[in-house]
Amino acid sequence: MKVVTANRLLSGEVVWLGENGRWVERITLAGVFDGKEAVAEALALGLASKDRQEVVDVYEMDVTVEDGVIVPVRLREKIRATGPTTHRDLGKQAQAVSA
């Protein structure tokens, strides 16, 4: 299983490709793609968004779904999904606490 991720061009915010080809700021809202064709179609949507200069660094990443929650496989992607490891008051983990 995979999701497509990128960074917003203007803010640098980590985003994931969600429903209807829209970029979402929470991995929990990302579309999960399984199979080569589904992943290729999702990646093509992401790259089209890059061509429109909405995002940069579009790529697919491996995930698992545990108890209905999308979990990145690699540590790098876990950090991108939550925010800095040294300043827990910044990034997505801080936004989750304040919400």
MARFIKE-285290 format. One record per atom (N, C-alpha, C): residue in three letters; x, y, z. Coordinates in steps of 0.02 Angstrom, whole numbers, padded with zeros to 5 digits, always signed. Example, Ala and Ser with C-alpha at 12.3 -4.5 7.8 and 13.67 -1.06 7.14 Angstrom:
BEGIN
ala+00660-00284+00390 ala+00615-00225+00390 ala+00660-00165+00390 ser+00642-00112+00354 ser+00684-00053+00357 ser+00645+00002+00394 
END
This chain:
BEGIN
met+00042-00059+00000 met+00000+00000+00000 met+00044+00062+00000 lys+00019+00112-00035 lys+00058+00174-00041 lys+00013+00235-00037 val+00043+00291-00019 val+00012+00356-00025 val+00059+00400-00066 val+00033+00455-00092 val+00074+00502-00129 val+00082+00564-00086 thr+00144+00586-00080 thr+00159+00644-00037 thr+00199+00695-00076 ala+00200+00756-00049 ala+00238+00812-00079 ala+00243+00867-00027 asn+00268+00924-00048 asn+00270+00984-00007 asn+00237+01040-00046 arg+00196+01079-00012 arg+00165+01137-00045 arg+00221+01184-00067 leu+00215+01211-00127 leu+00266+01254-00154 leu+00274+01318-00114 leu+00219+01350-00095 leu+00224+01415-00062 leu+00242+01412+00012 ser+00218+01360+00048 ser+00229+01358+00120 ser+00279+01305+00142 gly+00292+01255+00100 gly+00336+01201+00118 gly+00301+01147+00160 glu+00237+01156+00175 glu+00198+01109+00215 glu+00197+01040+00183 val+00206+00989+00223 val+00200+00920+00199 val+00127+00905+00185 val+00113+00877+00126 val+00044+00861+00107 val+00041+00791+00076 trp-00019+00763+00075 trp-00032+00698+00046 trp-00090+00704-00002 leu-00090+00663-00054 leu-00144+00663-00103 leu-00205+00629-00073 gly-00260+00667-00070 gly-00322+00641-00042 gly-00373+00628-00096 glu-00435+00627-00076 glu-00490+00615-00123 glu-00494+00670-00175 asn-00517+00651-00234 asn-00527+00698-00290 asn-00463+00735-00310 gly-00405+00706-00296 gly-00342+00736-00315 gly-00323+00799-00276 arg-00356+00809-00218 arg-00341+00868-00177 arg-00286+00851-00127 trp-00244+00900-00112 trp-00191+00891-00064 trp-00218+00903+00006 val-00203+00858+00052 val-00226+00864+00122 val-00165+00869+00168 glu-00174+00900+00225 glu-00119+00913+00271 glu-00113+00861+00327 arg-00155+00811+00326 arg-00154+00757+00376 arg-00149+00691+00340 ile-00102+00650+00359 ile-00094+00584+00327 ile-00157+00542+00337 thr-00194+00555+00390 thr-00255+00517+00403 thr-00308+00529+00349 leu-00301+00583+00311 leu-00348+00599+00258 leu-00323+00579+00189 ala-00263+00549+00186 ala-00233+00530+00122 ala-00270+00472+00090 gly-00267+00470+00025 gly-00293+00412-00012 gly-00240+00358-00009 val-00260+00296+00003 val-00214+00240+00004 val-00224+00201-00060 phe-00170+00188-00095 phe-00172+00156-00161 phe-00137+00089-00158 asp-00169+00039-00187 asp-00142-00028-00188 asp-00142-00053-00259 gly-00087-00080-00281 gly-00080-00105-00349 gly-00044-00055-00393 lys-00007-00081-00440 lys+00035-00038-00482 lys-00005+00014-00521 glu-00062-00006-00548 glu-00101+00042-00588 glu-00129+00098-00545 ala-00156+00082-00487 ala-00184+00133-00443 ala-00130+00181-00419 val-00072+00155-00402 val-00017+00197-00380 val+00007+00242-00437 ala+00013+00214-00497 ala+00035+00253-00555 ala-00014+00309-00571 glu-00080+00296-00566 glu-00130+00348-00578 glu-00125+00403-00526 ala-00117+00385-00463 ala-00111+00434-00410 ala-00048+00476-00418 leu+00007+00443-00435 leu+00070+00479-00446 leu+00063+00527-00504 ala+00028+00507-00557 ala+00017+00551-00614 ala-00022+00613-00594 leu-00073+00604-00550 leu-00111+00662-00525 leu-00064+00709-00486 gly-00022+00680-00444 gly+00025+00720-00406 gly+00074+00758-00450 leu+00100+00724-00501 leu+00147+00757-00545 leu+00114+00812-00587 ala+00050+00803-00604 ala+00014+00856-00639 ala+00008+00917-00594 ser-00002+00906-00530 ser-00005+00960-00481 ser+00062+00995-00476 lys+00115+00956-00481 lys+00183+00986-00481 lys+00192+01030-00543 asp+00168+01005-00600 asp+00173+01044-00662 asp+00135+01110-00658 arg+00081+01111-00618 arg+00043+01173-00607 arg+00075+01217-00553 gln+00132+01195-00527 gln+00170+01231-00477 gln+00132+01240-00412 glu+00094+01188-00392 glu+00059+01188-00328 glu+00101+01154-00274 val+00139+01102-00294 val+00180+01064-00248 val+00248+01049-00280 val+00294+01026-00238 val+00360+01003-00261 val+00375+00935-00229 asp+00425+00901-00256 asp+00449+00838-00228 asp+00394+00786-00220 val+00357+00773-00272 val+00304+00723-00271 val+00333+00653-00275 tyr+00312+00609-00229 tyr+00334+00540-00232 tyr+00286+00495-00195 glu+00290+00431-00209 glu+00249+00381-00173 glu+00288+00356-00113 met+00251+00337-00061 met+00284+00309-00002 met+00244+00250+00024 asp+00279+00204+00054 asp+00248+00144+00082 asp+00213+00159+00148 val+00154+00130+00157 val+00116+00136+00219 val+00085+00069+00236 thr+00064+00063+00298 thr+00021+00009+00319 thr-00041+00041+00349 val-00093+00002+00356 val-00153+00026+00389 val-00164-00018+00449 glu-00158+00012+00508 glu-00165-00024+00572 glu-00225+00002+00610 asp-00274-00040+00620 asp-00336-00021+00654 asp-00368+00039+00620 gly-00366+00040+00553 gly-00396+00094+00515 gly-00356+00157+00511 val-00295+00157+00538 val-00252+00217+00538 val-00193+00206+00490 ile-00181+00256+00448 ile-00125+00253+00401 ile-00060+00265+00439 val-00012+00219+00432 val+00051+00224+00467 val+00108+00219+00416 pro+00150+00270+00412 pro+00208+00267+00367 pro+00255+00210+00389 val+00288+00179+00341 val+00334+00124+00355 val+00402+00150+00377 arg+00429+00199+00342 arg+00496+00224+00356 arg+00495+00279+00409 leu+00547+00282+00449 leu+00553+00332+00501 leu+00550+00403+00473 arg+00583+00415+00417 arg+00583+00481+00386 arg+00511+00504+00374 glu+00470+00459+00349 glu+00400+00476+00333 glu+00358+00484+00396 lys+00374+00447+00448 lys+00339+00457+00512 lys+00353+00527+00539 ile+00415+00549+00533 ile+00433+00617+00556 ile+00398+00669+00513 arg+00396+00660+00447 arg+00362+00707+00403 arg+00288+00712+00420 ala+00259+00656+00442 ala+00187+00654+00458 ala+00170+00688+00523 thr+00218+00691+00569 thr+00202+00720+00635 thr+00237+00785+00649 gly+00297+00795+00625 gly+00332+00857+00637 gly+00400+00845+00670 pro+00434+00898+00690 pro+00501+00892+00717 pro+00504+00846+00778 thr+00560+00813+00786 thr+00569+00768+00843 thr+00597+00804+00904 thr+00624+00864+00895 thr+00654+00899+00951 thr+00609+00952+00982 his+00569+00984+00942 his+00524+01037+00966 his+00452+01013+00957 arg+00427+00977+01007 arg+00360+00948+01002 arg+00305+01001+01000 asp+00323+01064+01015 asp+00275+01119+01013 asp+00267+01147+00942 leu+00301+01117+00893 leu+00297+01140+00824 leu+00271+01083+00781 gly+00249+01099+00722 gly+00230+01048+00673 gly+00160+01020+00685 lys+00146+00966+00651 lys+00079+00937+00652 lys+00059+00910+00721 gln+00108+00886+00761 gln+00090+00861+00827 gln+00066+00917+00872 ala+00094+00977+00865 ala+00072+01034+00905 ala+00002+01056+00883 gln-00011+01054+00818 gln-00077+01073+00792 gln-00130+01025+00817 ala-00113+00961+00823 ala-00161+00910+00847 ala-00180+00922+00920 val-00133+00944+00960 val-00146+00958+01030 val-00191+01018+01039 ser-00179+01070+00999 ser-00218+01132+01005 ser-00288+01126+00976 ala-00299+01075+00933 ala-00365+01068+00901 ala-00417+01037+00947 
END
